[in-house]
Amino acid sequence: MTIKEAVLKSLEDINDITNYLAVYNHIADKNYYDFGGAKTPASTISAVLGQFIRDGDTRVKRIKQDGGTYTYYLTKNEQNIGIEILSGVTETAINKVLKVDKPKAYNERDLHKLLSSYLKNTSIYSKTIFHEQSNGKDNNQIWTHPDMVGIKFLNLQTKASQNFLKSINRVDTFKLSSYEIKKEINNDSELKKAFFQAVSNSSWANYGYLVGFEFSDSLTEEMERLNQSFGIGVIELNANPYQSKILFPAKFRNLDFKTIDKLCKINKEFEKFIEQTEKLMTAEDRYYKSTEKELDEFCDDYFASDSEVEKYCKDNHIPTV
């Protein structure tokens, strides 16, 4: 974008009266324009807004406040702005509009404990993998690492059947899963990007899942198509983790041991997760309980009660409705 295009796009996004600082912050947050080494980029935006008015460009309008400063808005958004503001109002009232607090945002990784609790309830041990802790500084490694990994062991009731299965094929005694987590997916473009990140990150696992806290209702048909084509499952995460649900199940794949080896080489946490898994699988009967406890303590925390869930969501500003 040119700087003028960035200003117009930001005014359209904001869809209300605003000041030059808010426009500048929006441009910077959205990466609409590269200011390079400009020392006072906010002042540059103020000048561009003023130029719209001086040139008689009818796309932008402004309101003078009592203190002599100006607020701006996009002309085509005029119908969305209250008449009391457009007709000339006090500085206090305009500032009240400008300073309305937005809800505090939660972080994507705040959702991990919700997912780990949901998975634990289905007998899956899960562990967050921090891609920033891996060897090297390649930002593309986020397309190699899953956000979380999980393992579920086949629970046979008799010792004879357990020993029989292990003697035939030890790989059949467990299943490994990969999870790519997103706060929200609102449109087709976001869905495809997240979905193919999940495809890339889960190539090593038996099951791969895309996990979303908020999905647009309009995306169900496309999610189903992608699920059928690529086998990645979709989980809708809920603020009450036990109300989370699998929208589309993942398709089973054989483990890719070369990719597992690569992940073990570049990420110590993933390597330790695999080590703990192998340790439990090969543990003698007398050590099984202590080894299982060791794996549980290594994996992510999970909630012990509903009240703990409610407090966690409140403290981390996770919406519950």
DRENTORMI-990274 format. One record per residue (C-alpha): residue number from 1; residue in three letters; chain; x, y, z. Coordinates in pm, 1 decimal, padded with zeros to 6 digits, m for minus. Each point is the difference from the previous one (the first is absolute). Last residue first. Layout:
N
LOZA     i    aa   ch         c1         c2         c3
LOZA   NUM   ALA    A          X          Y          Z
...
//
This chain:
321
LOZA     i    aa   ch         c1         c2         c3
LOZA   321   VAL    A   m01997.5   m01727.0    02622.6
LOZA   320   THR    A    00311.2   m00075.3    00208.6
LOZA   319   PRO    A    00235.4    00255.5   m00151.7
LOZA   318   ILE    A    00364.4   m00052.3    00105.1
LOZA   317   HIS    A    00119.2    00307.6    00189.7
LOZA   316   ASN    A    00296.1   m00185.3    00158.3
LOZA   315   ASP    A   m00109.3    00046.4    00361.7
LOZA   314   LYS    A   m00364.3   m00070.0   m00085.7
LOZA   313   CYS    A    00080.7   m00313.0   m00199.7
LOZA   312   TYR    A    00225.8   m00130.7    00278.5
LOZA   311   LYS    A   m00256.9    00075.1    00269.2
LOZA   310   GLU    A   m00272.7   m00186.7   m00187.3
LOZA   309   VAL    A    00222.9   m00301.9   m00066.7
LOZA   308   GLU    A    00107.4   m00016.8    00366.0
LOZA   307   SER    A   m00367.0    00010.1    00101.4
LOZA   306   ASP    A   m00064.3   m00293.3   m00233.1
LOZA   305   SER    A    00260.8   m00211.9    00179.5
LOZA   304   ALA    A    00346.6   m00157.6   m00033.1
LOZA   303   PHE    A    00104.0    00176.4   m00317.5
LOZA   302   TYR    A    00288.2   m00121.3   m00212.5
LOZA   301   ASP    A    00375.3    00051.5    00006.2
LOZA   300   ASP    A    00207.1   m00089.8   m00304.0
LOZA   299   CYS    A    00212.7   m00316.9   m00010.5
LOZA   298   PHE    A    00309.0   m00070.3    00211.1
LOZA   297   GLU    A   m00205.4   m00075.2    00311.2
LOZA   296   ASP    A   m00216.3   m00250.4   m00189.8
LOZA   295   LEU    A    00307.0   m00168.4   m00149.0
LOZA   294   GLU    A    00155.8   m00041.2    00346.5
LOZA   293   LYS    A   m00327.3   m00133.9    00138.5
LOZA   292   GLU    A   m00007.2   m00262.9   m00277.0
LOZA   291   THR    A    00358.6   m00095.0    00089.7
LOZA   290   SER    A   m00096.1   m00037.5    00367.5
LOZA   289   LYS    A   m00298.3   m00215.9   m00090.2
LOZA   288   TYR    A    00194.2   m00220.1   m00246.2
LOZA   287   TYR    A    00300.4   m00072.0    00220.3
LOZA   286   ARG    A   m00111.6   m00338.0    00139.3
LOZA   285   ASP    A   m00144.6   m00102.5   m00335.5
LOZA   284   GLU    A    00324.3    00063.2   m00185.5
LOZA   283   ALA    A    00011.9    00317.6   m00205.9
LOZA   282   THR    A    00042.1   m00033.4   m00376.4
LOZA   281   MET    A   m00301.1    00204.8   m00110.8
LOZA   280   LEU    A    00046.0    00249.2    00283.4
LOZA   279   LYS    A    00362.8    00068.5   m00092.2
LOZA   278   GLU    A   m00086.0    00027.4   m00368.7
LOZA   277   THR    A   m00255.0    00271.5    00072.5
LOZA   276   GLN    A    00235.4    00183.3    00235.7
LOZA   275   GLU    A    00270.7   m00003.5   m00268.4
LOZA   274   ILE    A   m00243.8    00127.0   m00265.4
LOZA   273   PHE    A   m00103.0    00288.7    00227.1
LOZA   272   LYS    A    00367.5    00066.0    00078.9
LOZA   271   GLU    A    00076.1    00034.4   m00371.0
LOZA   270   PHE    A   m00294.4    00237.6   m00042.7
LOZA   269   GLU    A    00128.2    00212.2    00287.5
LOZA   268   LYS    A    00355.2   m00005.6   m00139.9
LOZA   267   ASN    A   m00103.1    00141.3   m00338.9
LOZA   266   ILE    A    00223.8   m00006.8   m00308.3
LOZA   265   LYS    A    00123.9   m00359.5    00006.6
LOZA   264   CYS    A   m00321.1   m00151.2    00136.1
LOZA   263   LEU    A   m00197.3    00179.3   m00272.1
LOZA   262   LYS    A    00226.1   m00147.5   m00268.4
LOZA   261   ASP    A   m00030.1   m00350.5    00148.7
LOZA   260   ILE    A   m00379.6    00028.6    00004.5
LOZA   259   THR    A    00020.4    00112.1   m00362.9
LOZA   258   LYS    A    00202.0   m00308.9   m00089.7
LOZA   257   PHE    A   m00232.6   m00219.6    00208.4
LOZA   256   ASP    A   m00311.4    00090.0   m00199.6
LOZA   255   LEU    A   m00270.8   m00182.0    00195.3
LOZA   254   ASN    A   m00271.5   m00175.7   m00195.7
LOZA   253   ARG    A   m00312.5    00200.9   m00069.9
LOZA   252   PHE    A   m00349.5   m00004.4    00153.3
LOZA   251   LYS    A   m00259.4    00249.9   m00123.0
LOZA   250   ALA    A   m00099.6    00284.2    00229.1
LOZA   249   PRO    A   m00360.7    00038.7    00114.7
LOZA   248   PHE    A   m00211.4    00302.5   m00098.4
LOZA   247   LEU    A   m00179.6    00224.7    00249.0
LOZA   246   ILE    A    00176.3   m00156.5    00299.0
LOZA   245   LYS    A   m00148.0    00160.0    00309.6
LOZA   244   SER    A    00082.5    00223.3    00293.3
LOZA   243   GLN    A   m00256.7   m00009.9    00280.0
LOZA   242   TYR    A    00254.1   m00145.5    00243.2
LOZA   241   PRO    A    00225.9    00297.7   m00066.6
LOZA   240   ASN    A   m00254.3    00247.1    00141.3
LOZA   239   ALA    A    00137.1    00296.6   m00191.4
LOZA   238   ASN    A   m00068.6   m00220.1   m00303.6
LOZA   237   LEU    A    00235.8   m00127.4   m00269.3
LOZA   236   GLU    A   m00143.1   m00102.7   m00337.1
LOZA   235   ILE    A    00216.6   m00286.1   m00127.0
LOZA   234   VAL    A    00063.7   m00060.2   m00370.6
LOZA   233   GLY    A    00166.2   m00311.2   m00143.6
LOZA   232   ILE    A    00262.0    00004.0   m00275.5
LOZA   231   GLY    A   m00064.3   m00275.4   m00254.0
LOZA   230   PHE    A    00112.7    00197.1   m00306.3
LOZA   229   SER    A   m00289.1   m00012.5   m00247.1
LOZA   228   GLN    A   m00283.3   m00101.1    00232.9
LOZA   227   ASN    A    00104.5    00252.4    00263.8
LOZA   226   LEU    A    00042.9    00273.7   m00260.1
LOZA   225   ARG    A   m00353.7   m00058.0   m00130.2
LOZA   224   GLU    A   m00148.4   m00013.7    00351.4
LOZA   223   MET    A    00176.2    00322.1    00097.9
LOZA   222   GLU    A   m00133.5    00163.8   m00318.0
LOZA   221   GLU    A   m00358.1   m00096.4    00089.4
LOZA   220   THR    A    00033.5    00118.3    00359.0
LOZA   219   LEU    A    00155.1    00336.5   m00083.9
LOZA   218   SER    A   m00309.7    00222.6    00013.8
LOZA   217   ASP    A   m00043.4   m00056.5    00373.1
LOZA   216   SER    A    00323.1    00193.6    00063.0
LOZA   215   PHE    A    00224.5   m00198.7    00233.3
LOZA   214   GLU    A    00105.7    00113.4    00348.1
LOZA   213   PHE    A    00223.5   m00199.5    00233.1
LOZA   212   GLY    A    00159.9   m00193.4   m00284.3
LOZA   211   VAL    A    00195.9   m00326.0   m00001.5
LOZA   210   LEU    A    00138.4   m00141.1   m00324.7
LOZA   209   TYR    A    00078.7   m00367.6    00053.9
LOZA   208   GLY    A    00249.4   m00256.3   m00130.9
LOZA   207   TYR    A   m00013.4   m00370.9    00078.0
LOZA   206   ASN    A    00263.4   m00274.5   m00023.5
LOZA   205   ALA    A    00272.9    00264.0    00009.9
LOZA   204   TRP    A    00302.7    00095.6   m00213.3
LOZA   203   SER    A   m00180.9    00215.3   m00258.7
LOZA   202   SER    A   m00164.0    00199.7    00278.5
LOZA   201   ASN    A    00162.6    00341.1   m00035.7
LOZA   200   SER    A   m00040.7    00030.5   m00376.8
LOZA   199   VAL    A   m00366.7   m00106.6   m00004.5
LOZA   198   ALA    A   m00072.0    00225.5    00299.9
LOZA   197   GLN    A    00162.9    00291.5   m00182.6
LOZA   196   PHE    A   m00215.6   m00099.4   m00295.3
LOZA   195   PHE    A   m00312.4    00035.3    00211.4
LOZA   194   ALA    A    00102.8    00329.6    00157.4
LOZA   193   LYS    A    00065.7    00162.1   m00338.9
LOZA   192   LYS    A   m00315.9   m00151.4   m00151.2
LOZA   191   LEU    A   m00218.1    00113.4    00289.3
LOZA   190   GLU    A    00140.9    00352.6    00004.4
LOZA   189   SER    A   m00075.0    00036.8   m00372.6
LOZA   188   ASP    A   m00351.3   m00140.7    00033.2
LOZA   187   ASN    A   m00098.4    00240.4    00274.9
LOZA   186   ASN    A   m00025.9    00051.9    00373.9
LOZA   185   ILE    A    00238.3   m00244.4    00164.7
LOZA   184   GLU    A    00054.3    00078.8    00365.9
LOZA   183   LYS    A    00246.9   m00070.5    00278.6
LOZA   182   LYS    A    00192.0   m00261.9   m00197.1
LOZA   181   ILE    A    00161.5   m00328.2    00112.7
LOZA   180   GLU    A    00187.4   m00258.1   m00212.0
LOZA   179   TYR    A   m00011.8   m00340.6    00169.9
LOZA   178   SER    A    00199.8   m00317.0   m00074.8
LOZA   177   SER    A   m00095.1   m00352.8    00106.9
LOZA   176   LEU    A    00190.8   m00317.2    00087.8
LOZA   175   LYS    A   m00172.4   m00338.9    00040.8
LOZA   174   PHE    A    00111.9   m00279.3    00234.3
LOZA   173   THR    A    00017.0   m00380.7    00036.0
LOZA   172   ASP    A   m00002.3   m00060.8   m00375.5
LOZA   171   VAL    A    00361.5    00114.3   m00029.7
LOZA   170   ARG    A    00105.0   m00290.1    00228.2
LOZA   169   ASN    A   m00082.6   m00253.7   m00267.8
LOZA   168   ILE    A   m00040.8   m00371.9    00064.0
LOZA   167   SER    A    00169.4   m00049.2    00340.1
LOZA   166   LYS    A   m00160.0    00316.9    00134.4
LOZA   165   LEU    A   m00345.9   m00120.9   m00103.7
LOZA   164   PHE    A    00044.6   m00336.6    00172.5
LOZA   163   ASN    A    00137.3    00158.0    00317.2
LOZA   162   GLN    A   m00303.9    00224.7    00030.0
LOZA   161   SER    A   m00242.3   m00281.5   m00085.0
LOZA   160   ALA    A    00145.8   m00224.7    00271.0
LOZA   159   LYS    A    00008.7    00280.6    00258.0
LOZA   158   THR    A   m00372.3    00055.0   m00038.4
LOZA   157   GLN    A   m00192.9    00324.4   m00035.2
LOZA   156   LEU    A    00151.4    00157.6   m00311.1
LOZA   155   ASN    A    00040.6    00376.0    00005.1
LOZA   154   LEU    A    00152.5    00112.9   m00328.5
LOZA   153   PHE    A    00212.3    00300.5    00087.2
LOZA   152   LYS    A   m00083.6    00352.2   m00109.9
LOZA   151   ILE    A    00268.3    00253.6   m00082.9
LOZA   150   GLY    A   m00021.6    00372.3   m00061.9
LOZA   149   VAL    A    00200.0    00275.9   m00159.7
LOZA   148   MET    A   m00061.2    00373.1    00024.3
LOZA   147   ASP    A    00069.6    00306.5   m00213.4
LOZA   146   PRO    A    00133.9   m00221.7   m00278.2
LOZA   145   HIS    A    00345.9    00082.1   m00128.8
LOZA   144   THR    A    00105.2    00003.4   m00364.9
LOZA   143   TRP    A   m00202.4    00297.9   m00122.8
LOZA   142   ILE    A    00116.6    00198.6    00304.6
LOZA   141   GLN    A    00348.5   m00089.2   m00121.6
LOZA   140   ASN    A   m00051.1    00259.6   m00273.2
LOZA   139   ASN    A    00132.7    00261.9    00239.7
LOZA   138   ASP    A    00347.1   m00152.6   m00042.4
LOZA   137   LYS    A    00206.8    00091.6    00305.7
LOZA   136   GLY    A    00186.5   m00323.4    00061.9
LOZA   135   ASN    A   m00050.1   m00265.5    00266.3
LOZA   134   SER    A   m00347.1   m00006.6    00150.2
LOZA   133   GLN    A   m00116.7    00204.6    00297.8
LOZA   132   GLU    A   m00209.4    00233.6   m00217.3
LOZA   131   HIS    A   m00199.8   m00303.1   m00120.8
LOZA   130   PHE    A   m00139.8   m00054.4    00350.1
LOZA   129   ILE    A   m00161.5   m00345.8    00002.3
LOZA   128   THR    A   m00293.9   m00027.2    00240.3
LOZA   127   LYS    A   m00055.2   m00350.9    00138.4
LOZA   126   SER    A   m00300.2   m00231.4    00006.4
LOZA   125   TYR    A   m00090.5   m00331.5    00168.4
LOZA   124   ILE    A   m00322.9   m00133.9   m00149.6
LOZA   123   SER    A   m00248.4   m00190.6    00218.0
LOZA   122   THR    A   m00311.7    00173.9   m00140.4
LOZA   121   ASN    A   m00030.1    00229.6    00305.0
LOZA   120   LYS    A    00371.4    00069.2   m00040.7
LOZA   119   LEU    A   m00075.4    00130.0   m00349.4
LOZA   118   TYR    A   m00260.2    00251.0    00122.3
LOZA   117   SER    A    00231.8    00111.9    00280.1
LOZA   116   SER    A    00295.1    00036.9   m00239.8
LOZA   115   LEU    A   m00221.9    00203.5   m00234.2
LOZA   114   LEU    A   m00106.1    00244.3    00269.1
LOZA   113   LYS    A    00359.9    00023.0    00123.5
LOZA   112   HIS    A    00114.3    00083.1   m00351.9
LOZA   111   LEU    A   m00252.0    00279.4   m00047.1
LOZA   110   ASP    A    00215.1    00254.9    00184.6
LOZA   109   ARG    A    00254.8   m00072.4   m00273.6
LOZA   108   GLU    A   m00210.8    00195.8   m00247.0
LOZA   107   ASN    A    00010.9    00305.0    00222.9
LOZA   106   TYR    A   m00305.2    00167.4    00148.1
LOZA   105   ALA    A   m00110.1    00348.5   m00094.5
LOZA   104   LYS    A   m00124.7    00265.8    00234.8
LOZA   103   PRO    A   m00335.8    00133.9   m00111.8
LOZA   102   LYS    A    00037.5    00335.1   m00173.3
LOZA   101   ASP    A   m00013.7    00307.0    00216.6
LOZA   100   VAL    A   m00198.2    00292.9   m00133.3
LOZA    99   LYS    A    00251.4    00281.4   m00023.8
LOZA    98   LEU    A   m00098.4    00147.6   m00334.6
LOZA    97   VAL    A   m00369.2    00019.4    00080.9
LOZA    96   LYS    A    00064.1    00160.6    00338.3
LOZA    95   ASN    A    00246.3    00236.1   m00164.3
LOZA    94   ILE    A   m00278.4    00113.2   m00228.7
LOZA    93   ALA    A   m00230.5    00068.1    00293.4
LOZA    92   THR    A    00263.2    00191.9    00192.4
LOZA    91   GLU    A    00095.0    00209.7   m00304.1
LOZA    90   THR    A   m00354.7    00121.4   m00025.9
LOZA    89   VAL    A   m00226.2   m00076.6   m00293.6
LOZA    88   GLY    A   m00056.1    00122.1   m00351.6
LOZA    87   SER    A   m00277.7   m00137.0   m00219.1
LOZA    86   LEU    A    00205.9   m00303.4   m00095.9
LOZA    85   ILE    A    00035.6   m00114.1    00359.7
LOZA    84   GLU    A   m00365.2    00035.8    00093.1
LOZA    83   ILE    A   m00095.7   m00168.5   m00327.0
LOZA    82   GLY    A    00167.9   m00324.5    00108.6
LOZA    81   ILE    A    00243.8   m00157.8   m00245.1
LOZA    80   ASN    A   m00099.1   m00301.0   m00210.5
LOZA    79   GLN    A   m00165.3    00209.7   m00270.3
LOZA    78   GLU    A    00324.0    00191.9   m00045.8
LOZA    77   ASN    A    00195.9   m00310.6   m00093.3
LOZA    76   LYS    A    00008.0    00102.8   m00368.0
LOZA    75   THR    A    00161.1    00327.9    00102.9
LOZA    74   LEU    A    00289.2   m00173.7    00176.1
LOZA    73   TYR    A    00071.9    00153.3    00337.5
LOZA    72   TYR    A    00234.7    00249.8    00159.7
LOZA    71   THR    A    00055.6    00169.6    00336.0
LOZA    70   TYR    A    00169.5    00336.2    00025.0
LOZA    69   THR    A    00190.8    00203.3    00258.0
LOZA    68   GLY    A   m00087.9    00355.8    00102.7
LOZA    67   GLY    A   m00078.9   m00073.5    00363.5
LOZA    66   ASP    A   m00374.2    00027.7   m00057.0
LOZA    65   GLN    A    00012.2   m00270.1   m00262.7
LOZA    64   LYS    A   m00011.6    00053.5   m00375.2
LOZA    63   ILE    A   m00175.8   m00274.4   m00195.4
LOZA    62   ARG    A    00144.8   m00156.3   m00313.8
LOZA    61   LYS    A   m00108.8   m00143.8   m00333.0
LOZA    60   VAL    A    00168.1   m00240.7   m00241.9
LOZA    59   ARG    A   m00118.3   m00132.5   m00337.0
LOZA    58   THR    A   m00088.5    00351.0   m00122.4
LOZA    57   ASP    A    00359.4    00089.7   m00087.7
LOZA    56   GLY    A   m00004.7    00379.7    00021.7
LOZA    55   ASP    A    00378.8    00015.1   m00032.5
LOZA    54   ARG    A    00028.1    00167.4    00340.7
LOZA    53   ILE    A   m00213.8   m00268.7    00163.3
LOZA    52   PHE    A    00192.5   m00295.0   m00144.0
LOZA    51   GLN    A    00323.5    00187.5    00077.8
LOZA    50   GLY    A   m00092.4    00017.2    00367.8
LOZA    49   LEU    A   m00028.9   m00377.4    00014.9
LOZA    48   VAL    A    00341.0   m00031.2   m00170.6
LOZA    47   ALA    A    00156.8    00245.3    00246.6
LOZA    46   SER    A   m00133.1   m00190.3    00302.1
LOZA    45   ILE    A    00128.2   m00322.8   m00154.1
LOZA    44   THR    A    00348.0    00153.6   m00034.9
LOZA    43   SER    A   m00018.1    00113.7    00362.5
LOZA    42   ALA    A   m00059.1   m00362.7    00100.5
LOZA    41   PRO    A    00305.4   m00104.5   m00204.7
LOZA    40   THR    A    00234.5    00228.7    00197.8
LOZA    39   LYS    A    00353.7   m00137.2   m00044.4
LOZA    38   ALA    A   m00064.0   m00164.8   m00337.6
LOZA    37   GLY    A    00247.6   m00284.5   m00048.0
LOZA    36   GLY    A   m00225.2   m00217.8   m00212.6
LOZA    35   PHE    A   m00363.5    00102.5    00037.2
LOZA    34   ASP    A   m00117.5   m00325.4   m00156.2
LOZA    33   TYR    A   m00373.9    00015.4   m00061.0
LOZA    32   TYR    A   m00298.7   m00223.6    00067.4
LOZA    31   ASN    A    00184.6   m00200.7    00262.3
LOZA    30   LYS    A   m00327.3   m00061.9    00186.1
LOZA    29   ASP    A    00131.6    00118.5    00336.5
LOZA    28   ALA    A    00192.9    00290.8   m00157.6
LOZA    27   ILE    A   m00298.3    00120.7   m00202.6
LOZA    26   HIS    A   m00225.9   m00028.0    00306.0
LOZA    25   ASN    A    00247.9    00187.0    00219.8
LOZA    24   TYR    A    00023.0    00281.9   m00260.6
LOZA    23   VAL    A   m00378.9    00029.9   m00023.7
LOZA    22   ALA    A   m00030.8    00007.0    00380.5
LOZA    21   LEU    A    00265.6    00272.0    00016.1
LOZA    20   TYR    A   m00171.7    00203.0   m00274.5
LOZA    19   ASN    A   m00329.1    00015.0    00186.8
LOZA    18   THR    A   m00320.9   m00197.0   m00031.6
LOZA    17   ILE    A   m00363.6    00028.0   m00095.8
LOZA    16   ASP    A   m00144.5   m00340.0   m00080.3
LOZA    15   ASN    A    00038.0   m00288.5   m00247.7
LOZA    14   ILE    A    00344.6   m00102.9    00130.3
LOZA    13   ASP    A    00049.2   m00227.5   m00301.7
LOZA    12   GLU    A   m00106.8    00268.2   m00249.0
LOZA    11   LEU    A    00222.8    00260.1    00164.8
LOZA    10   SER    A    00284.0   m00252.4   m00016.5
LOZA     9   LYS    A   m00055.2   m00070.2   m00369.3
LOZA     8   LEU    A   m00006.4    00373.0   m00079.0
LOZA     7   VAL    A    00324.7    00060.3    00191.5
LOZA     6   ALA    A    00173.4   m00297.7   m00164.4
LOZA     5   GLU    A   m00112.9    00117.0   m00343.0
LOZA     4   LYS    A    00146.5    00343.0    00071.2
LOZA     3   ILE    A    00331.1   m00155.4    00110.0
LOZA     2   THR    A    00014.9   m00204.8   m00317.3
LOZA     1   MET    A   m00093.4   m00361.8    00039.9
//
